[in-house]
Amino acid sequence: MPTYSFKWSDRRPIHEIELTSDDHAWSEAVASVGQLLRDVDGSMAPGEGVALEVFDGESRLIASVSVNAIRHRGGL
């Protein structure tokens, strides 16, 4: 199975995992970002953001998922 590297924008250690395909790596990336959002439990401040990039075994970027917190005045 191919090895994929997951790199967070906030400089957490790179996580490497063997997965069956690029589609499986995409699913893992989306699930990881979803878990991060659950973990912050409303504590992400306006202007903050996070991104997760996924690279294949040849260091090619195959996916990225990002979340940016933007608060618009008067909307809440």
DRENTORKOL-3810 file (N, C-alpha, C; in nm, 4 decimals):
REM DRENTORKOL-3810
@n.u->0.0838; n.v->-0.1189; n.w->0.0000; ca.u->0.0000; ca.v->0.0000; ca.w->0.0000; c.u->0.0877; c.v->0.1245; c.w->0.0000
@n.u->0.0392; n.v->0.2287; n.w->-0.0667; ca.u->0.1151; ca.v->0.3540; ca.w->-0.0704; c.u->0.1164; c.v->0.4241; c.w->0.0656
@n.u->0.2227; n.v->0.4990; n.w->0.0905; ca.u->0.2346; ca.v->0.5789; ca.w->0.2124; c.u->0.1988; c.v->0.7237; c.w->0.1799
@n.u->0.1186; n.v->0.7843; n.w->0.2670; ca.u->0.0779; ca.v->0.9232; ca.w->0.2515; c.u->0.1257; c.v->1.0025; c.w->0.3720
@n.u->0.1662; n.v->1.1268; n.w->0.3469; ca.u->0.2105; ca.v->1.2167; ca.w->0.4536; c.u->0.1061; c.v->1.3253; c.w->0.4728
@n.u->0.0690; n.v->1.3488; n.w->0.5987; ca.u->-0.0293; ca.v->1.4497; ca.w->0.6347; c.u->0.0435; c.v->1.5603; c.w->0.7105
@n.u->0.0364; n.v->1.6829; n.w->0.6588; ca.u->0.1090; ca.v->1.7954; ca.w->0.7184; c.u->0.0103; c.v->1.9062; c.w->0.7544
@n.u->0.0050; n.v->1.9403; n.w->0.8844; ca.u->-0.0799; ca.v->2.0490; ca.w->0.9324; c.u->-0.0084; c.v->2.1828; c.w->0.9160
@n.u->-0.0839; n.v->2.2886; n.w->0.8917; ca.u->-0.0260; ca.v->2.4219; ca.w->0.8735; c.u->0.0309; c.v->2.4786; c.w->1.0030
@n.u->-0.0123; n.v->2.4286; n.w->1.1172; ca.u->0.0375; ca.v->2.4833; ca.w->1.2437; c.u->0.1629; c.v->2.4107; c.w->1.2925
@n.u->0.2278; n.v->2.3404; n.w->1.2034; ca.u->0.3582; ca.v->2.2775; ca.w->1.2264; c.u->0.3570; c.v->2.1604; c.w->1.3243
@n.u->0.2442; n.v->2.0941; n.w->1.3361; ca.u->0.2447; ca.v->1.9690; ca.w->1.4116; c.u->0.3345; c.v->1.8720; c.w->1.3359
@n.u->0.3807; n.v->1.7674; n.w->1.4004; ca.u->0.4645; ca.v->1.6702; ca.w->1.3287; c.u->0.3903; c.v->1.6107; c.w->1.2086
@n.u->0.4650; n.v->1.5821; n.w->1.1045; ca.u->0.4064; ca.v->1.5180; ca.w->0.9870; c.u->0.3696; c.v->1.3746; c.w->1.0240
@n.u->0.2482; n.v->1.3366; n.w->0.9867; ca.u->0.1978; ca.v->1.2031; ca.w->1.0160; c.u->0.2000; c.v->1.1225; c.w->0.8861
@n.u->0.2602; n.v->1.0058; n.w->0.8884; ca.u->0.2632; ca.v->0.9196; ca.w->0.7702; c.u->0.1816; c.v->0.7946; c.w->0.7973
@n.u->0.1050; n.v->0.7545; n.w->0.6965; ca.u->0.0183; ca.v->0.6382; ca.w->0.7105; c.u->0.0048; c.v->0.5679; c.w->0.5755
@n.u->-0.0063; n.v->0.4373; n.w->0.5790; ca.u->-0.0305; ca.v->0.3601; ca.w->0.4577; c.u->-0.1805; c.v->0.3511; c.w->0.4344
@n.u->-0.2226; n.v->0.3878; n.w->0.3140; ca.u->-0.3633; ca.v->0.3832; ca.w->0.2765; c.u->-0.3767; c.v->0.3193; c.w->0.1395
@n.u->-0.4958; n.v->0.2771; n.w->0.1069; ca.u->-0.5166; ca.v->0.2024; ca.w->-0.0171; c.u->-0.5155; c.v->0.2883; c.w->-0.1429
@n.u->-0.5510; n.v->0.4192; n.w->-0.1312; ca.u->-0.5641; ca.v->0.5004; ca.w->-0.2524; c.u->-0.5679; c.v->0.6492; c.w->-0.2182
@n.u->-0.5598; n.v->0.7318; n.w->-0.3214; ca.u->-0.5747; ca.v->0.8765; ca.w->-0.3047; c.u->-0.7130; c.v->0.9095; c.w->-0.2478
@n.u->-0.8153; n.v->0.8368; n.w->-0.2911; ca.u->-0.9504; ca.v->0.8599; ca.w->-0.2395; c.u->-0.9570; c.v->0.8323; c.w->-0.0892
@n.u->-0.8908; n.v->0.7285; n.w->-0.0452; ca.u->-0.8868; ca.v->0.6962; ca.w->0.0973; c.u->-0.8118; c.v->0.8059; c.w->0.1728
@n.u->-0.7034; n.v->0.8576; n.w->0.1158; ca.u->-0.6278; ca.v->0.9670; ca.w->0.1780; c.u->-0.7149; c.v->1.0919; c.w->0.1900
@n.u->-0.7945; n.v->1.1196; n.w->0.0877; ca.u->-0.8867; ca.v->1.2336; ca.w->0.0916; c.u->-0.9853; c.v->1.2176; c.w->0.2071
@n.u->-1.0432; n.v->1.1004; n.w->0.2189; ca.u->-1.1392; ca.v->1.0745; ca.w->0.3267; c.u->-1.0751; c.v->1.0925; c.w->0.4639
@n.u->-0.9531; n.v->1.0451; n.w->0.4787; ca.u->-0.8808; ca.v->1.0610; ca.w->0.6057; c.u->-0.8549; c.v->1.2086; c.w->0.6365
@n.u->-0.8214; n.v->1.2863; n.w->0.5340; ca.u->-0.7955; ca.v->1.4291; ca.w->0.5534; c.u->-0.9220; c.v->1.5010; c.w->0.5992
@n.u->-1.0336; n.v->1.4751; n.w->0.5341; ca.u->-1.1592; ca.v->1.5391; ca.w->0.5715; c.u->-1.1992; c.v->1.4980; c.w->0.7133
@n.u->-1.1854; n.v->1.3708; n.w->0.7459; ca.u->-1.2190; ca.v->1.3235; ca.w->0.8804; c.u->-1.1281; c.v->1.3873; c.w->0.9852
@n.u->-1.0005; n.v->1.4044; n.w->0.9540; ca.u->-0.9055; ca.v->1.4653; ca.w->1.0479; c.u->-0.9402; c.v->1.6110; c.w->1.0763
@n.u->-0.9741; n.v->1.6860; n.w->0.9724; ca.u->-1.0121; ca.v->1.8260; ca.w->0.9913; c.u->-1.1434; c.v->1.8338; c.w->1.0694
@n.u->-1.2366; n.v->1.7449; n.w->1.0395; ca.u->-1.3619; ca.v->1.7410; ca.w->1.1148; c.u->-1.3376; c.v->1.7141; c.w->1.2624
@n.u->-1.2477; n.v->1.6217; n.w->1.2937; ca.u->-1.2157; ca.v->1.5926; ca.w->1.4331; c.u->-1.1513; c.v->1.7129; c.w->1.5005
@n.u->-1.0634; n.v->1.7826; n.w->1.4283; ca.u->-1.0011; ca.v->1.9018; ca.w->1.4846; c.u->-1.1068; c.v->2.0063; c.w->1.5204
@n.u->-1.2047; n.v->2.0262; n.w->1.4331; ca.u->-1.3102; ca.v->2.1234; ca.w->1.4610; c.u->-1.3923; c.v->2.0831; c.w->1.5832
@n.u->-1.4170; n.v->1.9543; n.w->1.6003; ca.u->-1.4874; ca.v->1.9085; ca.w->1.7203; c.u->-1.4019; c.v->1.9333; c.w->1.8446
@n.u->-1.2721; n.v->1.9110; n.w->1.8321; ca.u->-1.1816; ca.v->1.9263; ca.w->1.9462; c.u->-1.1675; c.v->2.0717; c.w->1.9922
@n.u->-1.1726; n.v->2.1692; n.w->1.9002; ca.u->-1.1565; ca.v->2.3091; ca.w->1.9407; c.u->-1.2810; c.v->2.3593; c.w->2.0127
@n.u->-1.3933; n.v->2.2939; n.w->1.9933; ca.u->-1.5163; ca.v->2.3198; ca.w->2.0685; c.u->-1.5496; c.v->2.4686; c.w->2.0784
@n.u->-1.5490; n.v->2.5360; n.w->1.9661; ca.u->-1.5882; ca.v->2.6766; ca.w->1.9639; c.u->-1.4796; c.v->2.7752; c.w->2.0004
@n.u->-1.3574; n.v->2.7286; n.w->2.0220; ca.u->-1.2521; ca.v->2.8194; ca.w->2.0678; c.u->-1.1661; c.v->2.8769; c.w->1.9557
@n.u->-1.2019; n.v->2.8564; n.w->1.8312; ca.u->-1.1258; ca.v->2.9160; ca.w->1.7208; c.u->-1.1638; c.v->3.0632; c.w->1.7098
@n.u->-1.0654; n.v->3.1490; n.w->1.7197; ca.u->-1.0891; ca.v->3.2936; ca.w->1.7160; c.u->-1.1010; c.v->3.3428; c.w->1.5721
@n.u->-1.1755; n.v->3.4527; n.w->1.5518; ca.u->-1.1803; ca.v->3.5121; ca.w->1.4181; c.u->-1.0387; c.v->3.5412; c.w->1.3682
@n.u->-1.0160; n.v->3.5119; n.w->1.2446; ca.u->-0.8852; ca.v->3.5334; ca.w->1.1842; c.u->-0.7942; c.v->3.4123; c.w->1.1901
@n.u->-0.8297; n.v->3.3136; n.w->1.2703; ca.u->-0.7498; ca.v->3.1911; ca.w->1.2776; c.u->-0.7915; c.v->3.0959; c.w->1.1665
@n.u->-0.7041; n.v->3.0060; n.w->1.1362; ca.u->-0.7339; ca.v->2.9046; ca.w->1.0371; c.u->-0.6393; c.v->2.7875; c.w->1.0514
@n.u->-0.6734; n.v->2.6826; n.w->0.9842; ca.u->-0.5891; ca.v->2.5639; ca.w->0.9845; c.u->-0.6034; c.v->2.4954; c.w->0.8485
@n.u->-0.4965; n.v->2.4318; n.w->0.8054; ca.u->-0.4998; ca.v->2.3595; ca.w->0.6790; c.u->-0.4263; c.v->2.2263; c.w->0.6953
@n.u->-0.4705; n.v->2.1297; n.w->0.6220; ca.u->-0.4067; ca.v->1.9988; ca.w->0.6204; c.u->-0.3759; c.v->1.9644; c.w->0.4753
@n.u->-0.2490; n.v->1.9359; n.w->0.4483; ca.u->-0.2067; ca.v->1.8959; ca.w->0.3139; c.u->-0.1686; c.v->1.7491; c.w->0.3167
@n.u->-0.2002; n.v->1.6804; n.w->0.2081; ca.u->-0.1700; ca.v->1.5381; ca.w->0.1963; c.u->-0.0793; c.v->1.5182; c.w->0.0755
@n.u->0.0314; n.v->1.4482; n.w->0.0991; ca.u->0.1290; ca.v->1.4195; ca.w->-0.0059; c.u->0.1372; c.v->1.2694; c.w->-0.0264
@n.u->0.1562; n.v->1.2296; n.w->-0.1517; ca.u->0.1732; ca.v->1.0872; ca.w->-0.1790; c.u->0.3187; c.v->1.0463; c.w->-0.1547
@n.u->0.3503; n.v->0.9225; n.w->-0.1815; ca.u->0.4838; ca.v->0.8694; ca.w->-0.1567; c.u->0.5938; c.v->0.9335; c.w->-0.2390
@n.u->0.5560; n.v->1.0075; n.w->-0.3438; ca.u->0.6541; ca.v->1.0768; ca.w->-0.4274; c.u->0.6552; c.v->1.2266; c.w->-0.3974
@n.u->0.6011; n.v->1.2637; n.w->-0.2816; ca.u->0.5967; ca.v->1.4028; ca.w->-0.2335; c.u->0.5127; c.v->1.4956; c.w->-0.3206
@n.u->0.4175; n.v->1.4394; n.w->-0.3935; ca.u->0.3248; ca.v->1.5216; ca.w->-0.4723; c.u->0.2046; c.v->1.5560; c.w->-0.3860
@n.u->0.1662; n.v->1.6837; n.w->-0.3856; ca.u->0.0473; ca.v->1.7267; ca.w->-0.3135; c.u->-0.0745; c.v->1.6684; c.w->-0.3839
@n.u->-0.1539; n.v->1.5900; n.w->-0.3107; ca.u->-0.2722; ca.v->1.5298; ca.w->-0.3728; c.u->-0.4027; c.v->1.5838; c.w->-0.3166
@n.u->-0.3964; n.v->1.6492; n.w->-0.1993; ca.u->-0.5186; ca.v->1.7029; ca.w->-0.1395; c.u->-0.4834; c.v->1.8090; c.w->-0.0369
@n.u->-0.5750; n.v->1.9014; n.w->-0.0186; ca.u->-0.5630; ca.v->1.9974; ca.w->0.0911; c.u->-0.7033; c.v->2.0343; c.w->0.1370
@n.u->-0.7158; n.v->2.0472; n.w->0.2672; ca.u->-0.8429; ca.v->2.0856; ca.w->0.3289; c.u->-0.8108; c.v->2.1991; c.w->0.4247
@n.u->-0.8845; n.v->2.3102; n.w->0.4143; ca.u->-0.8563; ca.v->2.4228; ca.w->0.5026; c.u->-0.9848; c.v->2.4807; c.w->0.5596
@n.u->-0.9707; n.v->2.5399; n.w->0.6768; ca.u->-1.0808; ca.v->2.6072; ca.w->0.7447; c.u->-1.0283; c.v->2.7420; c.w->0.7917
@n.u->-1.1012; n.v->2.8487; n.w->0.7592; ca.u->-1.0657; ca.v->2.9828; ca.w->0.8032; c.u->-1.1831; c.v->3.0428; c.w->0.8768
@n.u->-1.1566; n.v->3.0972; n.w->0.9947; ca.u->-1.2610; ca.v->3.1589; ca.w->1.0757; c.u->-1.2704; c.v->3.3075; c.w->1.0409
@n.u->-1.3825; n.v->3.3477; n.w->0.9868; ca.u->-1.4045; ca.v->3.4880; ca.w->0.9506; c.u->-1.5357; c.v->3.5315; c.w->1.0151
@n.u->-1.5271; n.v->3.6328; n.w->1.0962; ca.u->-1.6468; ca.v->3.6848; ca.w->1.1606; c.u->-1.6823; c.v->3.8176; c.w->1.0955
@n.u->-1.8042; n.v->3.8247; n.w->1.0451; ca.u->-1.8535; ca.v->3.9467; ca.w->0.9801; c.u->-1.9360; c.v->4.0249; c.w->1.0808
@n.u->-1.9008; n.v->4.1499; n.w->1.0992; ca.u->-1.9700; ca.v->4.2344; ca.w->1.1967; c.u->-2.1148; c.v->4.2546; c.w->1.1557
@n.u->-2.2022; n.v->4.2552; n.w->1.2549; ca.u->-2.3441; ca.v->4.2790; ca.w->1.2300; c.u->-2.4199; c.v->4.1550; c.w->1.1881
@n.u->-2.3487; n.v->4.0464; n.w->1.1632; ca.u->-2.4167; ca.v->3.9257; ca.w->1.1176; c.u->-2.4560; c.v->3.8315; c.w->1.2288
@n.u->-2.4040; n.v->3.8550; n.w->1.3495; ca.u->-2.4372; ca.v->3.7654; ca.w->1.4611; c.u->-2.5091; c.v->3.8389; c.w->1.5709
END
